[in-house]
Amino acid sequence: MRVQVAIIGSGPSGLLLGQLLQLASIDNVILEQRSRDYVLGRIRAGVLEEGTVELLDRAKVSERLHREGLVHAGFDISFEGARHRINLAELTGGKKVVVYGQTEITHDMMDAREASGARTVYKAHDVEVREFDTDQPKVRYRKDGTEHEISCDFIAGCDGFHGVCRESLPKNAITHYEKVYPFGWIGLLSDTPPISEELIYVNHPNGFALCSMRSATRSRTYLQCALSDSVDQWTDDMFWDEFKSRLGPQTADGLVTGPSIEKSSAPLRSFVAEPMRFGTLLLAGDAAHIVPPTGAKGLNLAASDIHYLSTALIDYYSSGKPTELDQYSARALKRIWKAERFSWWMTSLLHRLPENGEIGVKLQNAELEYLLNSRAAQTSLAENYVGLPY
């Protein structure tokens, strides 16, 4: 097989890149290790910056998003039992975010790809990326026991944190920056009405909690937990009891509980790999960076990577010049590090950090009191939350 761009991974970054390239008549194929149903079964984030929504508009996959997405003009921070609203729209000149699940975005992009006739190979095993230090890179994979090879101009590594693309790079060609937090999140999805029309971020002596949602009838809730905790340790009743205890009395009285549809646990980490280009291999999304989910930046960062990468590839094929491609890594990383900083700050602000001791609690409380009484501090938070410009 011969294509212009081979995309490894059919998560949001790979699908979005494929859709934008397809609209620009750039031939591409997506290789995915898992099945289509497996990819759609992954429960992920769903708070979208305006820039991400605009990119999905450009990709012509946003019709259902605009029909079903929940537009939020702010969110609450719960501190010492009281809720304080951060008015995003007022603080940023009208900017808002949209809650629309990553699973739904993935579904929309898969449907658009199938309708366009673009090629996706699911259950592509033993993927190898080769000769990406030349202008004739190749991708090999095994499907149904048969070996296949793809010749291409570029390889886009959109295959996530544990993917093959970054792992295939020479160790001396890439620098990793990482912080692993000493706690995780346990998350519960339930068909219960959200406790609030907007998100509530909770700072509590027992640890962080988050009241979120996927729709007007489906809640997504999270608790800070020990890094060693597993899903099996948390029954639904245990989760809801602890969750309710971290909410203020007024908020807790409105909580509707119910059986979980899905529960998951995850560690929190900050991670960046740089650079993001190695000859004809270009990394994007979780293959290049991870953020703790507190600031809702993971999916949005993947989208901004694809903004820069798709623009660069489209420019290359229209002009024949590599100028935009040569600047891809530096442009993407500049925005990535700002989002990493914000996500680290939000995480430090709202979680109990055992390594910081009692002085850490006092400093955190002082930071929260300053934030909640300073318009300037709230403006900084709001500008980062709704998304910095590309």
Backbone torsions as a table, in degrees:
resi	resn	phi	psi	omega
1	MET	NA	142.0	176.8
2	ARG	-125.5	125.7	175.5
3	VAL	-137.1	168.0	176.0
4	GLN	-79.2	-42.5	-178.6
5	VAL	-132.4	125.2	172.7
6	ALA	-100.3	123.6	-177.0
7	ILE	-107.7	124.5	179.1
8	ILE	-100.1	114.7	178.8
9	GLY	108.9	130.1	-178.7
10	SER	-112.5	33.5	167.9
11	GLY	-76.6	-171.3	-177.4
12	PRO	-56.8	-39.8	-177.5
13	SER	-67.7	-43.7	179.2
14	GLY	-65.6	-43.3	179.7
15	LEU	-67.0	-40.4	-179.7
16	LEU	-66.5	-42.4	176.8
17	LEU	-61.7	-45.5	179.5
18	GLY	-59.9	-39.9	-179.6
19	GLN	-66.9	-43.8	-179.7
20	LEU	-66.6	-38.9	177.5
21	LEU	-68.0	-39.6	179.1
22	GLN	-60.8	-41.6	178.7
23	LEU	-65.7	-25.6	178.2
24	ALA	-92.8	10.2	179.0
25	SER	62.0	35.2	174.6
26	ILE	-102.2	116.9	-174.2
27	ASP	-67.3	129.9	-178.6
28	ASN	-148.5	158.7	174.6
29	VAL	-134.3	145.2	176.1
30	ILE	-110.5	130.5	173.8
31	LEU	-108.0	130.8	-179.5
32	GLU	-130.8	128.5	-178.6
33	GLN	-66.8	-35.1	-174.7
34	ARG	-95.7	178.7	176.6
35	SER	-83.7	164.5	177.6
36	ARG	-60.1	-43.8	-179.2
37	ASP	-63.7	-37.1	179.0
38	TYR	-63.7	-45.3	-179.8
39	VAL	-60.6	-42.4	-179.5
40	LEU	-71.7	-19.3	-179.6
41	GLY	-82.0	-8.2	-178.9
42	ARG	-77.8	125.5	-179.9
43	ILE	-93.1	121.0	-176.5
44	ARG	-136.1	-165.9	-172.6
45	ALA	-68.2	176.4	-179.5
46	GLY	-163.6	20.3	175.4
47	VAL	-99.6	114.5	-171.5
48	LEU	-107.3	129.9	171.8
49	GLU	-69.4	160.6	177.7
50	GLU	-61.4	-36.2	178.6
51	GLY	-63.0	-37.0	177.4
52	THR	-67.0	-42.3	178.3
53	VAL	-62.1	-42.4	179.2
54	GLU	-63.7	-36.0	178.0
55	LEU	-67.9	-38.9	176.3
56	LEU	-67.4	-33.3	172.6
57	ASP	-60.6	-46.5	-178.7
58	ARG	-62.6	-33.6	179.2
59	ALA	-80.6	-4.8	178.1
60	LYS	62.3	41.7	178.5
61	VAL	-129.5	25.6	-170.9
62	SER	-113.2	8.6	-176.1
63	GLU	-60.2	-48.8	-178.7
64	ARG	-70.4	-33.9	177.7
65	LEU	-57.3	-47.5	-178.8
66	HIS	-69.0	-25.7	179.8
67	ARG	-81.4	-38.1	-171.4
68	GLU	-112.5	-16.8	-177.4
69	GLY	-65.7	150.0	-179.7
70	LEU	-100.8	114.8	-178.9
71	VAL	-83.0	126.0	-179.4
72	HIS	-116.7	128.6	179.1
73	ALA	-96.6	0.6	-179.5
74	GLY	-176.0	-175.7	172.8
75	PHE	-153.0	168.8	-179.7
76	ASP	-108.9	148.1	166.2
77	ILE	-113.9	125.2	177.1
78	SER	-98.6	122.9	-176.4
79	PHE	-142.7	126.3	-177.5
80	GLU	54.2	38.6	173.7
81	GLY	83.3	-5.2	-179.3
82	ALA	-112.6	147.4	-180.0
83	ARG	-100.0	138.6	-178.2
84	HIS	-129.1	125.2	-175.6
85	ARG	-88.3	134.7	170.2
86	ILE	-100.9	108.6	-175.0
87	ASN	-86.6	91.5	-175.7
88	LEU	-59.2	-46.9	-175.9
89	ALA	-62.9	-44.1	-178.9
90	GLU	-66.7	-37.2	-175.1
91	LEU	-80.9	-17.1	-174.1
92	THR	-121.6	15.7	179.4
93	GLY	73.8	31.9	173.5
94	GLY	103.2	0.3	-178.9
95	LYS	-74.8	146.9	-178.2
96	LYS	-138.0	175.2	172.2
97	VAL	-120.3	164.0	179.4
98	VAL	-125.0	130.4	175.2
99	VAL	-93.2	115.5	-179.3
100	TYR	-156.2	118.0	-168.7
101	GLY	-59.6	143.8	177.9
102	GLN	-58.6	-34.9	177.4
103	THR	-59.5	-39.9	-179.7
104	GLU	-69.3	-38.9	176.5
105	ILE	-61.0	-45.8	179.6
106	THR	-59.3	-44.7	179.5
107	HIS	-59.9	-45.9	-179.2
108	ASP	-61.2	-42.0	-178.2
109	MET	-73.0	-35.5	174.9
110	MET	-61.8	-43.8	179.8
111	ASP	-62.3	-42.8	180.0
112	ALA	-64.9	-38.5	-179.8
113	ARG	-66.4	-43.7	178.8
114	GLU	-63.5	-39.9	-179.6
115	ALA	-65.4	-30.2	-178.5
116	SER	-82.3	-12.7	-177.7
117	GLY	83.0	7.3	178.1
118	ALA	-67.6	151.9	-172.4
119	ARG	-92.2	131.4	170.3
120	THR	-130.3	130.0	178.0
121	VAL	-107.7	108.4	175.5
122	TYR	-88.0	159.6	-178.7
123	LYS	55.0	43.2	174.5
124	ALA	-89.0	108.3	-172.6
125	HIS	-100.1	160.6	175.7
126	ASP	52.1	46.8	-179.9
127	VAL	-68.2	134.3	175.5
128	GLU	-128.1	133.0	173.6
129	VAL	-104.7	128.5	-171.3
130	ARG	-132.9	154.9	171.8
131	GLU	53.4	32.3	-180.0
132	PHE	-78.4	-2.3	171.6
133	ASP	-89.6	9.8	177.3
134	THR	-123.5	178.1	176.7
135	ASP	-92.6	14.4	177.1
136	GLN	-134.4	63.0	-178.6
137	PRO	-68.9	160.1	-179.8
138	LYS	-138.7	152.1	174.7
139	VAL	-126.3	129.6	176.1
140	ARG	-115.4	146.6	177.9
141	TYR	-156.3	167.3	179.2
142	ARG	-119.3	131.1	-179.9
143	LYS	-135.2	121.3	179.7
144	ASP	53.6	39.3	176.4
145	GLY	81.4	-0.6	-178.9
146	THR	-109.8	137.2	178.0
147	GLU	-83.6	139.5	179.7
148	HIS	-131.5	153.4	176.0
149	GLU	-134.5	137.4	177.5
150	ILE	-115.7	127.9	170.2
151	SER	-97.5	140.8	-175.2
152	CYS	-155.2	174.2	174.6
153	ASP	-89.4	-38.4	-177.2
154	PHE	-141.1	151.5	172.3
155	ILE	-115.3	126.9	175.9
156	ALA	-103.5	114.4	-179.4
157	GLY	-87.2	92.9	-179.6
158	CYS	-114.5	34.4	-168.5
159	ASP	-103.5	21.1	168.4
160	GLY	81.5	178.3	-174.0
161	PHE	-60.7	-36.5	-177.2
162	HIS	-100.6	15.8	-174.3
163	GLY	-75.7	172.1	-174.5
164	VAL	-79.8	-26.0	-171.9
165	CYS	-64.5	-54.1	179.5
166	ARG	-65.0	-35.9	-179.8
167	GLU	-66.9	-19.5	-178.7
168	SER	-84.2	-6.0	-177.1
169	LEU	-80.4	147.1	173.6
170	PRO	-59.6	138.8	-175.1
171	LYS	-59.2	-33.2	-178.1
172	ASN	-82.9	1.9	-177.4
173	ALA	-96.1	-8.9	-171.3
174	ILE	-141.3	145.0	177.2
175	THR	-114.7	131.5	178.4
176	HIS	-105.3	134.4	173.8
177	TYR	-120.0	128.0	-172.7
178	GLU	-149.3	140.4	168.6
179	LYS	-131.3	121.9	176.2
180	VAL	-102.8	123.4	-177.2
181	TYR	-80.2	149.8	-175.6
182	PRO	-84.4	31.8	177.8
183	PHE	-157.3	171.3	178.1
184	GLY	-135.0	-172.8	173.7
185	TRP	-119.5	139.8	165.7
186	ILE	-108.0	128.1	-176.5
187	GLY	-117.5	145.3	-179.7
188	LEU	-132.8	129.0	175.7
189	LEU	-105.8	132.4	-176.9
190	SER	-147.2	149.8	174.7
191	ASP	-84.7	69.7	177.3
192	THR	-132.3	148.5	-179.8
193	PRO	-65.1	138.2	177.3
194	PRO	-57.6	147.3	-177.3
195	ILE	-71.2	-20.0	-179.0
196	SER	-145.9	155.9	177.1
197	GLU	-70.5	-19.9	178.5
198	GLU	-127.5	167.5	-177.2
199	LEU	-67.9	150.4	173.7
200	ILE	-124.9	120.2	174.1
201	TYR	-97.9	127.9	-171.0
202	VAL	-116.2	124.2	168.2
203	ASN	-101.6	123.1	-175.3
204	HIS	-144.6	149.8	177.9
205	PRO	-55.5	-29.1	178.4
206	ASN	-79.1	-13.2	-177.7
207	GLY	130.0	172.2	-177.4
208	PHE	-69.1	151.3	169.5
209	ALA	-143.5	153.9	178.9
210	LEU	-136.1	127.2	173.0
211	CYS	-99.7	111.1	-180.0
212	SER	-131.1	-173.2	-177.0
213	MET	-157.4	164.3	171.6
214	ARG	-114.8	-20.1	176.8
215	SER	-161.1	-176.3	179.2
216	ALA	-70.8	-10.4	-179.2
217	THR	-125.3	2.5	-177.1
218	ARG	-128.7	123.4	-177.6
219	SER	-101.7	147.2	172.2
220	ARG	-127.5	116.4	-174.4
221	THR	-124.8	150.0	-175.6
222	TYR	-136.8	151.3	173.6
223	LEU	-132.3	139.6	167.2
224	GLN	-67.1	134.1	-178.2
225	CYS	-140.1	171.7	177.0
226	ALA	-65.5	147.0	-178.8
227	LEU	-60.2	-28.2	-177.6
228	SER	-85.5	-6.9	-177.5
229	ASP	-67.7	141.8	174.7
230	SER	-116.0	163.9	179.3
231	VAL	-58.1	-37.9	-177.4
232	ASP	-62.6	-23.9	-180.0
233	GLN	-76.4	-16.8	-175.2
234	TRP	-111.6	101.1	170.8
235	THR	-72.1	163.3	177.7
236	ASP	-57.4	-43.8	-178.7
237	ASP	-62.9	-41.5	178.3
238	MET	-62.0	-43.4	-179.5
239	PHE	-61.3	-51.5	-176.3
240	TRP	-64.6	-37.9	178.6
241	ASP	-62.0	-45.5	-179.5
242	GLU	-69.6	-40.0	179.4
243	PHE	-60.1	-46.5	-178.8
244	LYS	-63.5	-36.0	-178.0
245	SER	-67.4	-22.7	-179.1
246	ARG	-89.0	-10.1	176.5
247	LEU	-87.7	152.3	172.6
248	GLY	-66.2	157.0	-176.4
249	PRO	-53.8	-42.2	-178.1
250	GLN	-64.2	-40.8	179.0
251	THR	-71.4	-43.4	-177.1
252	ALA	-60.9	-31.4	-179.0
253	ASP	-64.4	-24.1	-179.3
254	GLY	-94.9	4.0	-176.3
255	LEU	-74.6	128.4	172.7
256	VAL	-107.5	122.5	-179.1
257	THR	-103.5	164.3	179.3
258	GLY	-171.8	172.1	-178.9
259	PRO	-64.0	147.9	-179.4
260	SER	-76.6	141.2	168.5
261	ILE	-85.3	-36.1	-178.1
262	GLU	-155.6	140.8	172.8
263	LYS	-129.2	144.6	179.2
264	SER	-149.3	155.4	174.2
265	SER	-126.8	147.3	-177.2
266	ALA	-151.2	140.2	171.8
267	PRO	-74.7	163.5	176.3
268	LEU	-111.4	136.6	177.6
269	ARG	-150.1	153.4	167.3
270	SER	-109.2	129.8	-175.1
271	PHE	-149.7	135.2	173.3
272	VAL	-139.9	134.9	172.2
273	ALA	-113.2	129.4	178.0
274	GLU	-142.1	148.8	1.9
275	PRO	-74.3	-177.0	-178.2
276	MET	-111.8	4.5	176.3
277	ARG	-128.9	136.6	179.1
278	PHE	-137.9	88.5	-175.9
279	GLY	65.2	-115.1	-178.9
280	THR	-100.9	11.4	174.9
281	LEU	-107.0	124.8	-178.0
282	LEU	-124.0	127.4	179.9
283	LEU	-91.1	150.5	176.5
284	ALA	-152.6	154.0	176.8
285	GLY	67.7	-146.8	-175.1
286	ASP	-63.5	-15.0	174.6
287	ALA	-65.3	-23.4	-176.7
288	ALA	-112.7	-20.4	-175.3
289	HIS	-161.3	150.2	174.1
290	ILE	-132.8	141.0	173.3
291	VAL	-124.6	149.0	169.5
292	PRO	-60.9	145.7	-170.8
293	PRO	-75.0	-1.6	-174.4
294	THR	-56.0	-40.2	-176.9
295	GLY	-92.2	5.7	177.7
296	ALA	58.0	44.8	-174.8
297	LYS	-108.9	-12.9	-173.4
298	GLY	-57.7	-58.5	-179.7
299	LEU	-65.1	-38.3	-178.8
300	ASN	-67.8	-35.3	175.4
301	LEU	-67.0	-40.2	176.3
302	ALA	-58.9	-41.3	179.3
303	ALA	-64.4	-41.4	-179.5
304	SER	-67.8	-36.2	172.9
305	ASP	-55.5	-46.0	-176.7
306	ILE	-68.8	-31.8	173.0
307	HIS	-56.9	-51.7	-178.7
308	TYR	-66.8	-42.8	-175.3
309	LEU	-70.7	-44.4	-180.0
310	SER	-64.8	-40.8	177.9
311	THR	-59.6	-42.7	-178.7
312	ALA	-66.4	-43.4	-179.3
313	LEU	-68.6	-42.4	179.2
314	ILE	-63.0	-41.3	178.0
315	ASP	-64.0	-40.1	180.0
316	TYR	-61.4	-45.1	-176.7
317	TYR	-75.8	-20.5	177.8
318	SER	-89.9	-32.6	-175.7
319	SER	-106.7	-21.8	-175.5
320	GLY	77.9	5.8	-178.4
321	LYS	-107.9	141.3	-176.6
322	PRO	-90.9	14.3	-172.9
323	THR	-55.7	-50.5	-178.6
324	GLU	-66.2	-39.1	178.4
325	LEU	-64.2	-37.4	179.7
326	ASP	-65.8	-25.0	-178.5
327	GLN	-98.2	-3.9	-174.1
328	TYR	-54.9	-54.4	-174.5
329	SER	-60.4	-47.5	-177.6
330	ALA	-63.5	-41.6	-179.9
331	ARG	-65.7	-45.4	-179.2
332	ALA	-64.6	-45.0	-176.6
333	LEU	-64.7	-33.0	179.0
334	LYS	-59.3	-42.8	178.3
335	ARG	-76.2	-36.1	179.9
336	ILE	-58.9	-47.5	-177.2
337	TRP	-65.1	-32.6	175.8
338	LYS	-66.9	-39.4	177.3
339	ALA	-70.2	-36.0	175.7
340	GLU	-61.7	-44.0	178.7
341	ARG	-60.9	-45.7	-178.6
342	PHE	-64.2	-42.9	-179.1
343	SER	-65.4	-39.4	175.5
344	TRP	-62.0	-43.1	-179.4
345	TRP	-64.4	-46.3	178.5
346	MET	-61.3	-40.5	179.7
347	THR	-64.9	-44.3	179.9
348	SER	-66.7	-31.5	-178.6
349	LEU	-71.3	-35.3	-166.9
350	LEU	-109.0	-18.2	-178.2
351	HIS	-98.1	155.5	170.0
352	ARG	-82.8	123.2	-176.7
353	LEU	-108.5	97.1	-172.0
354	PRO	-58.1	-30.5	-177.5
355	GLU	-70.8	-14.3	-177.8
356	ASN	-90.3	-10.4	175.4
357	GLY	65.5	-163.7	-176.6
358	GLU	-67.3	-34.5	179.3
359	ILE	-65.0	-32.4	177.0
360	GLY	-63.2	-39.7	177.9
361	VAL	-63.6	-44.4	179.9
362	LYS	-62.3	-43.4	179.9
363	LEU	-66.7	-38.6	178.1
364	GLN	-64.2	-43.7	178.3
365	ASN	-61.6	-40.7	178.4
366	ALA	-64.2	-39.6	178.2
367	GLU	-63.4	-43.1	179.5
368	LEU	-65.8	-42.8	179.3
369	GLU	-63.1	-39.0	176.9
370	TYR	-64.6	-47.5	-179.2
371	LEU	-57.7	-46.2	-173.0
372	LEU	-76.5	-6.2	178.4
373	ASN	-121.3	11.1	-178.2
374	SER	-127.3	117.7	177.1
375	ARG	-64.9	-36.3	179.7
376	ALA	-62.4	-44.1	179.7
377	ALA	-66.1	-40.4	178.9
378	GLN	-66.2	-35.3	177.9
379	THR	-63.6	-42.9	176.9
380	SER	-60.1	-45.2	177.3
381	LEU	-60.4	-47.7	-175.9
382	ALA	-64.4	-42.1	-179.4
383	GLU	-60.5	-41.4	178.9
384	ASN	-72.2	-37.9	-176.3
385	TYR	-66.4	-43.9	-179.3
386	VAL	-76.1	-13.3	174.4
387	GLY	111.5	124.9	175.3
388	LEU	-72.2	155.0	-178.2
389	PRO	-66.0	153.4	177.5
390	TYR	-72.6	NA	NA
